[in-house]
Amino acid sequence: MYQEDTISAVATAVGEGGIGIIRLSGPQALKVADALFRGVRGRRASDVASHTVAYGRIVDPATETVVDEVLLLVMRAPRSYTREDVVEIHCHGGPAPLRKILDLTLAHGARLAEPGEFTKRAFLNGRLDLAQAEAVIDIIRAKTDASLRMAVNHLAGGLSAQIRTLRDDILAMIAHLEAAIDFPEEDIEELAAEQAAAGINGLLAAIDKLLATAQTGRILREGLETVIIGKPNVGKSSLLNALLREKRAIVTDIPGTTRDIIEEYVNIRGVPLKIVDTAGIRETTDLVEKIGVERAQEIMRRADLVLLVLDASAPLSAEDRQVLDMLQQQQVIVLINKTDLPVRLELDEVTARMAGRRVLRISVLEGTGLDELEQAIVDMVYAGKAAPSDSAFVSNVRHAAALRQARQHLADALATTSAGMPPDFVVIDLRAAWEKLGEITGETVGDDIIDQIFARFCIGK
């Protein structure tokens, strides 16, 4: 899809850095760069061979004032990220030179790129499908090696290939059924229906296998929302510091030190935890602490995982029992802390109340039991299986929703077949499933959805 205008944006992060990059893409990219770039011995941007770098200066053509020394990288269409002519100006990474060079590109024929417009052009020009384009932002936002591997696999087309295979299989079934409709004299309608039923069952199994990865994929992409709760002074903040391997939260012997919510990302063996340390849950007359307790309870209810910390050196209190009752419907790991002290906690009662949940004995002070906690978290995320290194995960809510809708259409097609209805009705459901799967890769998706997806990208990508 040819784009008539040329876009420009800063492609590096905001702030000071050693290098900053202004990226141009479009039919006038070289012309804009020619107006600003002064290479050695009068070399212009249009003189630079594709995929090579030239040294020179950016000047303001109105005054011939030198703005900065730069390296100019030229990538001619179609061998570029957008499949258009692309020019990158690598200058010093301060706000002033970046802003000045960007302003000059805009004054000489380019317009400011919209969020994600470079990747959107890569999609519109056929270099990436929609699932691959969405993987670009996942790579940028990846917080662990595992989430990075998943995003890179998606960018390489791992998920897209599986979706295309499913769509091809559905299309083959549609063709077979339509042949039965078009040539009734051949008496192949019954055979086509039997083959369609078998094929649909295979497709349902394949989609179920993909959907089974959705929870793990979402966690790797967004982080496992984890909340640490317990009474004041049981070691919640000490646990957070131990997992972070730094002193992030204030630790004292005074109950109620943590009054607000402390939120951090923690890398637990490749699993990103969005971990929250909360105010200790107890009855209090302190207004500020009371607000903190209420917020802790609210966060606890929506968390993916609750780490309940109990004090091994003290008997269970009414507050402890109340919290144990509150957690019956949630994913919980119970941590019996302070096991370096004489144990007075009723362990049998805790185990009975938390039947089927992991109960671990730890001492944050001595660092014991933390390895077991990390392994328990990993086992929970991967459902007790070894973390796959190259499998395609469904990590995107949009993808999971499309898969579920496609699955429902296939289930409807199977029910229609089982009811002995004509192939025409089966084809309607199959085609609906085919179109839903196409929304994942962008082959059957509307412009409004495309615009929404790329609006989440940063400017310059």
N, C-alpha and C positions, 0 to 999 in steps of 0.2 A: 504494500500500500504506500504510494508515493506521498511524501509530506512536502508541501511547497515552502514552508517556512523553516528557518534555522533557529535552533534553540541554544541557550547558553546558561550555565550555572556553575557555582562552586561545587566541586565534587568531593572535597575533603571536609572534615569535621570543623565545626565552629571553634575558634580559639587560636592560640599561638601554636606553631609547629615548625619543624624544619623545612617542610615542603607543603605547598598548597597547590591545588590543581583546579584550573578552570576548564570545563569541558564544553566543546561546541559540537553540534551534530545537525546535519542538514545540507541542502544543495549549495548554500552560500558559506559553508564553514571555512573553506580555503580562502574565499574572497575576503571575509571578515578578518581572518588571520593575516592575510597579505597587507591589509591596511595598517596593522599594528606591529607586525614583526619585522625586525631588522637583523638579518643574519650576517654572518661573517662574509666579507667581500660582496655585500649587496644581495645575498641570497634571500629569496622570499619563501613564504610557506608553500606556495604552489610549486616551487622548485624541489621540495623535499620528497624523496621517494617514499612510497607507502611503507609503513611499519619501520620507519627509521626515525632517528632523533637528530635535531639540529640545535646548535647553540646560538644564542643571540640575545637581543634586547626587545622589550616591549616599549614602544614610545607612544606618546599622545600626538597623533598626526597634526593637530591644530598648532602645536608649538614645537614639535620634535623633541619634547622633554622626555628623558629616559625615565620610565616608571620602575623597571626592575630588570635584572639579568634573568634569563629563563632558558629552559630546554623546551623545545617544541616537538611534539610527537604527532605524526600524521598517519591516519589509517583510512585509506580510500575504500569507498563502497565497491563490492558488497562485503569485503573482508574486515568488518568492524563489528562492534557490539550491537549497533543499531541497524546494520546493513546500509547505512548512509555514510557520506564523508564525515569523518570525526577528526577533530583537532583537539589535542590536550596541551594546555600551556602550564608547565610546571615552574612555579615561581617560589619565592620565599613565603613561608606559611604564616605571615602576620595578617591581621585584619585589613590594614591599610593597602598593601599591594594587591591583595585579592579583590577588595572592593573596587579599587581603581581600575584594574584590568577588566573585571566583570562589567563595570559601567562603560568602558570603552567598547567592549564587544556589543553591548546593547545599543550604543550610539552609532554603530557602523553596520547595522543590518540584522542583528540577532534579536530575539526576544527572550525574556526570562523563562526558563523551563518550569513547567508545573511539577508538583511532587510526582516522582516516579516516571516522568515522561520519557527519559532515555530508555528505561526498561519497557515501557509501554510501546515505544517505537520498535524495539526488538521483537516484541510480541506481534504487533501489527504487520511487521515486515517478514514474519515467518521464521525468525531465528530461534525463538523460544515459544513453547506453548504456554498456556496460562498457569499450569501447575509448576512449570519450570521457572516462570517469571516470579511467582509467589515465593519460590525457594530462595531467590536472591535476597529478599528482606530477611528470611529466616537465617541465612548465612551471616548477615550483618549483625543480627540480634542474638546469635548463638552464644550460650553462656558456658557450655562445657564441650569437651571433645565429642561426647555422644550426640549432643544436639547438633554439633557442626557436621558430623558424619552423616546424620540423617538428612540435613538440609542439602549437603553436597550430593548425596544420592538422588534427591529429588531434582536438583539442578541438572544432573547428568541424565535425567529421564527415567529413573527407576520406577517411580509410581506411574508416570505417563505410559510407559510400555505395557504395564499390566492393564491399565484402563483401555488402551487401544486394542489389546488382545480380547478383552471382554466385548468391546463394541464390534469387533470383526466377527466374533462368534455369533452375536445377536443378529448382525446383518446377514450372515450365512443362513441362519434359521428363517429370517424374514423372506429371503430369496426362495428358499425351499417351499415355504408355505404359500407364497404368491404363485409359484409354479403350479402347485396343486389347485389353486383357485382358477388360474388361467387355462389349465388343461384338464378339466374334470373327466374327460373321456379316457385319460391315462390311468385312472383309478389309483392315484397315489396319495389321495387325501388322508386316508387312515394311516398309512405308513409315515407320512409327513408329520401327522399329529403325534404319533408315538416317538419319533425321533426328536421332535420339539420338546416333548415332556422330559426326555432323558437329558437333552441339552440344557434345558432350564434348570434342572436339578443341579447340574454341574456348575452353572453360572451362580446359582444361589450359594453353593458351597464356597466358591471362589470369593464372592463378595463378603460372606460371613468371615472368611479368613482375614480379609483386609480390615473389616470393621473390628475384629478382635484386637487389632493393633492400635485402635483409635485412642484409647485411654493412655497407653504408654506414649504414643506419639504426641498427644497433647501435652503431657507432662514434660517430655524432652524439649518441646517447642516453647512452652510458656512457664515451666517450672511447677513443681509439686507444692501447692499452697499448704504450708505446714504451720501449725500454731503450737507453741509451748504453753501449757497451762499448769496450774497447781496453786496451792496456798502460798502466801508470801513466805519467803526465806527457805524454800525447799531446794533451791539451786537452779531455778529456771535460767536466770541470767548467766550463771556460771556454765550451764550447758550450752547456751548460745555462744559464749566466748570460746568454749572448747571446740565446737563445731566449726566456728569461723577461724579458729587458731589465732585469735587476736582478742584484745580486751576492748570489745565494742560496747558492752553494757556495764553499767555501774553495779558492782557487787559489794554489799555490806551485810553486816549482821542485823541491820535494822529492817524489820518487816515493812513492806509497802514502799520500798525504794523505787521500783519501777511503777510509774503512774501512767505513762503514756505508752503507745505502741512503738516498739522498735522492730523495723523490718529490714532484712538483709537477704541477699542471694548466697547460697552455700553450694559448693560442688561436692556432692557425696558420690564418689566413684563414678563420675560421669553423669549422675542424675542431678539436675539443677533443682535445689529447694528454695522456694520463696518462703523464708522462715520468719516467723513473727514471735517476738517475746512480748508477753502481755503482763498487765498488772496482776498480782496475785488475787485469786478469787476468794473473797471472804466478805463477811458483813463488816461494814465500816460506816462511820459517821462523817469521815473526811470527804467533803464534796468532790474535790479533784480526784481522789482515789476511787470514789464511787463511780464517777464517769468512766475511769479507766477500766474498772471491773465490768461495767455494762458493755463497753466496747470489746473487751476480751471475750465475753460470752457471745456477742454478735459474730465476731470473727471465727470463733470456735464452731459455730453452727454451719458456716459455709466452707470450712477448710476441707482439703482433700485428705489430710492426715493430721491427727492430734497426737502430740507427745505429752502424755500426762505424767508429771513428775510428782512422786510421793516421797516423803521423808521416812527412811527405814528406821530412824532412831526415835520416832514418836508414834504412839498408837493412832489408828484411824480416828479422825474427828467427824463430827456431823457434816462439816463442809466437804471433807473428802468423800464421804458416802454420797452426798448430794451430787458432786461432780461425776462420780462413777455412774450414777443413775442417768445423768444427762447424756452420757456418751454411749448409750446402748445401741444407737442406730448409726454410729460413725466408725470410720476407720481409725483405730487407736493402737498405739504402742505404749504400754505402761512401763515407766522407768522408776524402779525403786532405788532412789539415790541415797547417798551417805551410808553405804554398806560397810564403810570403814569403821563406823561406830557400832556399838551394841544394838542389835536389831530388836525393836519393840513393836514394829508394825505387824498387823495380823495378815501375814502373807497368804494364808489359805483362804481368807475371806476375799482378798483382792482377786486371787485366781478364780474363785468361784463366781464373783460378780462379773469378771471379764472373760468368761468362758469362750474359748476359741480365739482370743486375742493374745498377742505376744506380750509377755511380762518379763522384763529384763532387770537383773540386778546390776547396778552401776555405782561407781564412785567417781564423780567428776573431779573431786579433789585429787585422787590418786590416778585418774585416767583409765580406770578399769571399766570394761563393759562397753566402751564406745565403739570398738571394732564390731562387736555383735550388733549394736544399734545400726551402724552404717549398713551392715549386711542385711539386716531385717528390712531396712528401707528399700534397698536394691531388690530384694526378693519380692517385696510388695509391688514395686513398679513393673517388674518383668514377670510377675505371676509365678515366681519360683523357677523360671527358665533362665538359661544363660543369655546374656544380652547379645542379640544378633548384631553382627558387624556390618552387614550389607543388605539387610532386608529393607523393603519399602514399608515405611510406617504411614498410616493416615494420621497426620498431625494437625490438619487444618479443619476447623469446624465446618467450613463451607463444603469441603470434600466429603466429610463424614455425612453431612445432611444429604448431599446428592447421592451418595452410595445407598443410604437408607431408603430414599425415595425410589431409586432404581430397583432396589430389592423388592419393594412393595409392588411395583409394576410387574416384576417377574413373577412374584407370588400370585398376582391376579391372573397373569397369563397361564400359569400352571393350573389354577382353579378353573379357568375357562376351558382349558384342554381337557381336564378331568371330567368336566360337565358335558363333554361331547359337543360343544358348540362349534360352529363353522370356523375355519382358519382365519377368516376376515377379522373376527373378534380377537383372536390370539395375536394377530399382527399389530392391532392397535396398541395393546399393552406392551408388546416387544419394542415397538417403535418409541413409545414413551420412555421405556427404560434406556434405550439407545441414546435418546436425546438428553436424558438426565446425566448419564455418564459423560456425554460430550461437554457438559457444563464444567466438568473438572479440568479438562484440557483446553477449554475455550472454543471448541468447535461449534457448539450450539448454545452460546451464552449471549445475552443481550448487552448492548452498549452501556446501559446504566450500571450493570454489575461490574463490567470492566472498569468503568470510571471509579466506582467505589473501591475496588481493589487497589488500584494504583494511587488513589488519593492517600492511602496509608503509608506510602513510601516517603523517604526524605527527598528534598529537592537536590538534584545532582546525581540521582541514581535512576 
